[in-house]
Amino acid sequence: LGKAKRIDTARVRYQDFCAASMPEGVDLEGLKVVFDGANGAGSKVGPRTLGNLGAEVIPIGCSPNGKNINEGCGSTNPELLRLTVPAVKADVGVALDGDGDRVVMVDEQGRLVDGDQLLYVLATARKDKGGLEGPVVGTVMSNLGLEHALQAKDIEFRRAAVGDRYVLEALNDSGGVLGGETSGHMLVLDKTTTGDGLISALQILAVMKETGKTLSELVAGMPKYPQTMINVRTEQRMDPAESPAIRDAVAAAEGELADSGRVVLRASGTEPVIRVMVEGQNEEQVVSVAERLASVVADAAA
């Protein structure tokens, strides 16, 4: 009994901590929220925190049995959330991943809003209020549309290597407080010291309440450019930058895309694979460039 009481006390303290991250005087009264806890760590605290702040909460993926974490639910499987939000006429959907450090959202029309778009919402809202500190940090995989949209708002954007540890390092080095990855692993360092999907979601919901805008209206200013990723398997791990043929092909691709696109070649850290990512405003061009680059990489790795 004593142990159960301590666990419950800790849960309440965490819920209070999350609620305290909201701007002073802002609650969630009037918002209808579908919350997907991925049958994981946020399954109890998420709905309770949102409800305590005044939201009408419809929970899904909040029935963990020890085996069903992330199973057909959560930020990595958001299809049920996308269907549920418009079906119940909710204002917004929130999906954490199993351990609760990532969040993606769904707008009132059932469209997925990823980490890049959420980062755009937070950065522009803070800029408008005059409270944005330092640059915003994404990763080499963050959508080019995010970079261009922030530039249009006169917000500095920097890229770190993939991984929240590198985003955190870049934020600490630059004095920034907002960063994140496309997956929804976001850092809001003036609210908490590490990635916390529930706290990140609360910041977005607060912007919705403060502005009176829907999530679709808040993300409308950020275009998402088409991306194509091709994984090229190699016989052994290799650094693509060491191949003259690959370097020449990348230079040619970057020249073709100019300012409207970009190329990222990245060796996997876990398997003998080179990830070829091409991004740009023209989808046909992006696919064509990616296929050509992948062919060069495959020949060089043979």
Secondary structure, DSSP 4 states (H G I P E B T S, - for coil): -HHHHHHHHHHHHHHHHHHTTSPTT---TT-EEEEE-TTTTTTTHHHHHHHHTT-EEEEES----SS-TTTT-STTSTHHHHHHHHHTT-SEEEEE-TTSSBEEEE-TTS-EE-HHHHHHHHHHHHHHHT---S-EEEETTS-HHHHHHHHHTT--EEEE-SSHHHHHHHHHHHT--EEE-TTSBEEETTT-SS--HHHHHHHHHHHHHHH---HHHHHTT-----EEEEEEE-SS---GGG-HHHHHHHHHHHHHHGGGEEEEEEE-SSSSEEEEEEEES-HHHHHHHHHHHHHHHHHHH-
